[in-house]
Amino acid sequence: MKILKGLSFLTIILTLFACHDDNDSHVVAQHYVHKYGFDMSKNEWQNRTKEGTVTTVLDNGVTVTNNYNNDALHGLSTYSFPHSSILEKIYDYDNGTLIKETHQDEAGIPYREKTYEPDNKTLIILWDKTGVPISQEQYENNALVNGKYFKPNNELEATIEDNTGDRIKRDRDGELLYKDTIKNGKLKTRLTYHSNGQIKSSMTFKNYQLHGEQTNHSDKGDVVLKQTFNNGKLDGIKTAYRNNNKVYEVLYDNGLRQGLERHFKEDGSLVAQVHWENDKKHGSERIFHDNDTHIKWYYKGKAVSIKKFEEFSFREKLIADKTSFYEMIDKMDNKQALQE
């Protein structure tokens, strides 16, 4: 899945960056020890084949330990929490190749482990705060292939087999965050949840992008938002609700506001309306009061007088080079644009 591919790639980049974060501008102290146990100076270390351990203390209080063999990282590279002996990150290398990375909390309990296997396979295990597994996932070429997902009592609650099934995400306290439907390795649907277990949002995907209707709910189960996507872009009517009453709607076309935007009171009466064209205000913007209506006019996003709007609309129909015409209006002095 593209989403999962991006996350895996980002993890690798961050890991590589982390392993080279002990540059001189952050170093407080360094200690070099040859693999045979004798201390070395920095110059000695740099002028011969790296064989042994480098311990670095950074100015943020983090202690970094790197082990080398024949100039390559080999064995464990570790990063402590600031001003602590407890390890936050542990990387395991085999002659320069990263084979495993482990992340721990401040109590020293592992919560994430990623193992790099042959044939571009990876295994990711997550644990809760008590050390109970949350999930075990296997990837091939950064695509999710198999997975097991557990309840806080260690009961299996969902699986993915051969690229198809359900994927459940819980936090380390056991709270349900979201549930995905995976088919042929691709994300098809996602349900997110409030802390009380009510559905927070439902959405569908196509080719790894939001596609179709997305609905958001309050923690009481009321609909608060409906919107439709077409290949990752808003397309159709976006509607917001309060106490089950429509309070806002606007039409989108291929990601751009297009047409009439309307705002309502909870009793259904109209509060305001705005005309849009290509995601710019174009036409009137009306705010309705009890005994009055406040009106502003816009031309391609530029605030203008009604006289200027009518003039520009007429001129637009007559000219061929509309691009230069729009640029001229954008650069027009605001006072001049609002003059009758």
Residue pairs with C-beta under 8 A, 6 or more apart in sequence:
1 143
1 144
1 182
1 185
1 186
1 187
1 208
2 207
2 208
3 187
3 208
4 139
4 142
4 143
4 144
5 142
5 143
8 122
8 139
8 142
9 142
11 114
12 98
15 91
15 98
15 101
18 79
18 89
18 91
19 66
19 73
19 77
19 91
21 58
21 64
22 30
22 56
22 58
22 64
22 66
26 58
26 59
26 60
27 56
27 57
27 58
27 59
28 57
28 58
28 59
29 56
29 57
30 42
30 54
30 55
30 56
30 57
31 39
31 54
31 55
31 56
32 39
32 40
32 41
32 42
32 44
32 45
32 52
32 53
32 54
33 39
33 40
33 52
33 53
33 54
33 55
34 40
34 51
34 52
35 51
35 52
35 53
35 69
36 52
40 52
45 52
45 54
49 70
49 71
50 68
50 69
50 70
50 71
50 72
51 68
51 69
51 70
52 67
52 68
53 65
53 66
53 67
53 68
54 65
54 66
54 68
55 63
55 64
55 65
56 63
56 64
56 65
56 66
57 63
57 64
58 64
60 82
61 82
61 83
61 84
62 79
62 80
62 81
62 82
62 88
63 78
63 79
63 80
63 85
64 77
64 78
64 79
64 80
65 76
65 77
65 78
66 73
66 77
67 73
67 74
67 75
67 76
67 77
67 93
68 74
69 75
69 95
70 95
72 93
72 95
72 96
73 91
73 93
73 96
74 93
74 94
74 95
74 96
75 92
75 93
76 90
76 91
76 92
76 93
77 90
77 91
77 92
77 93
78 87
78 89
78 90
78 91
79 87
79 88
79 89
79 90
80 86
80 87
80 88
81 87
81 88
81 106
84 106
86 104
86 106
86 107
86 108
87 104
87 108
88 103
88 104
88 106
89 101
89 102
89 103
89 104
90 101
90 102
90 103
90 104
91 98
91 100
91 101
91 102
92 98
92 99
92 100
92 101
92 102
93 99
97 116
98 116
99 115
99 116
100 113
100 114
100 115
100 116
101 113
101 114
102 110
102 112
102 113
102 114
103 110
103 111
103 112
103 113
104 110
104 111
105 111
105 129
105 172
109 127
109 129
109 131
110 127
110 131
111 126
111 127
111 128
111 129
111 172
112 124
112 125
112 126
112 127
113 124
113 125
114 122
114 123
114 124
115 122
115 123
115 124
116 122
117 123
119 140
120 140
120 141
120 142
121 138
121 139
121 140
122 138
122 139
122 142
123 136
123 137
123 138
123 139
124 135
124 136
124 137
124 138
124 139
125 133
125 135
125 136
125 137
126 133
126 134
126 135
126 136
127 133
127 134
127 172
128 134
128 152
128 170
128 172
128 173
128 174
129 172
129 173
132 150
132 152
132 153
132 154
133 148
133 150
133 154
134 149
134 150
134 170
134 172
135 147
135 148
135 149
135 150
135 168
135 169
135 170
136 147
136 148
137 144
137 146
137 147
137 148
137 160
138 144
138 145
138 146
138 147
139 145
143 163
143 185
144 160
144 163
144 167
144 182
144 185
145 160
145 162
145 163
145 185
146 159
146 160
146 161
146 162
147 158
147 159
147 160
147 165
147 167
148 156
148 158
148 159
149 156
149 157
149 158
149 159
149 166
149 167
149 168
149 169
149 170
150 156
150 157
151 157
151 174
152 170
152 174
157 168
158 165
158 166
158 167
158 168
158 179
159 165
159 166
160 166
160 167
160 182
163 182
163 183
163 184
163 185
164 182
164 183
164 184
164 185
165 182
166 179
166 180
166 181
166 182
167 179
167 180
167 181
167 182
168 176
168 178
168 179
168 180
169 176
169 177
169 178
169 179
169 180
170 176
170 177
171 177
175 195
176 193
176 197
177 192
177 193
178 190
178 191
178 192
178 193
179 190
179 191
179 193
180 187
180 188
180 189
180 190
181 187
181 188
181 189
181 190
182 188
186 205
186 207
186 208
187 205
187 208
188 204
188 205
189 202
189 203
189 204
189 205
190 201
190 202
190 203
190 205
191 199
191 201
191 202
192 199
192 200
192 201
192 202
193 199
193 200
194 200
194 217
194 219
195 219
196 219
198 217
198 218
198 219
198 220
198 221
199 217
199 221
200 216
200 217
200 219
201 214
201 215
201 216
201 217
202 214
202 215
203 210
203 212
203 213
203 214
203 215
203 229
204 210
204 211
204 212
204 213
204 214
205 211
206 212
206 231
207 231
209 229
209 231
209 232
210 229
210 232
211 229
211 230
211 231
211 232
212 228
212 229
213 226
213 227
213 228
213 229
214 225
214 226
214 227
214 228
214 229
215 223
215 225
215 226
216 223
216 224
216 225
216 226
217 223
217 224
218 224
222 241
222 243
222 244
223 241
223 244
224 240
224 241
224 242
225 238
225 239
225 240
225 241
226 237
226 238
226 239
226 241
227 234
227 236
227 237
227 238
227 239
227 252
228 234
228 235
228 236
228 237
228 238
228 252
229 235
230 236
230 254
233 252
233 254
233 255
234 252
234 255
235 252
235 253
235 254
235 255
236 251
236 252
237 249
237 250
237 251
237 252
238 248
238 249
238 250
238 251
238 252
239 246
239 248
239 249
240 246
240 247
240 248
240 249
241 247
242 266
243 266
245 264
245 266
245 267
245 268
246 264
246 268
247 263
247 264
247 265
247 266
248 261
248 262
248 263
248 264
249 261
249 262
250 257
250 259
250 260
250 261
250 262
250 276
251 257
251 258
251 259
251 260
251 261
251 276
252 258
253 259
255 279
256 276
256 278
256 279
257 276
257 279
258 276
258 277
258 278
258 279
259 275
259 276
260 273
260 274
260 275
260 276
261 273
261 274
261 275
261 276
262 270
262 272
262 273
263 270
263 271
263 272
263 273
264 270
264 271
265 271
269 288
270 288
271 287
271 288
272 285
272 286
272 287
272 288
273 284
273 285
273 286
274 281
274 284
274 285
274 286
275 281
275 282
275 283
275 284
275 285
275 298
276 282
277 283
277 300
278 300
280 298
280 300
280 301
281 298
281 301
282 298
282 299
282 300
282 301
283 297
283 298
283 309
284 295
284 296
284 297
284 298
285 295
285 296
285 297
285 298
286 293
286 294
286 295
287 293
287 294
287 295
295 306
296 303
297 303
297 304
297 305
297 306
297 308
297 309
298 304
298 309
299 308
299 309
299 312
299 313
299 329
299 337
300 326
300 329
300 330
301 330
302 329
302 330
302 332
302 337
303 334
303 337
303 338
304 312
304 329
304 337
304 338
305 337
305 338
305 339
305 340
306 340
307 339
307 340
308 337
308 338
308 339
312 329
315 325
316 322
316 325
319 325
329 337
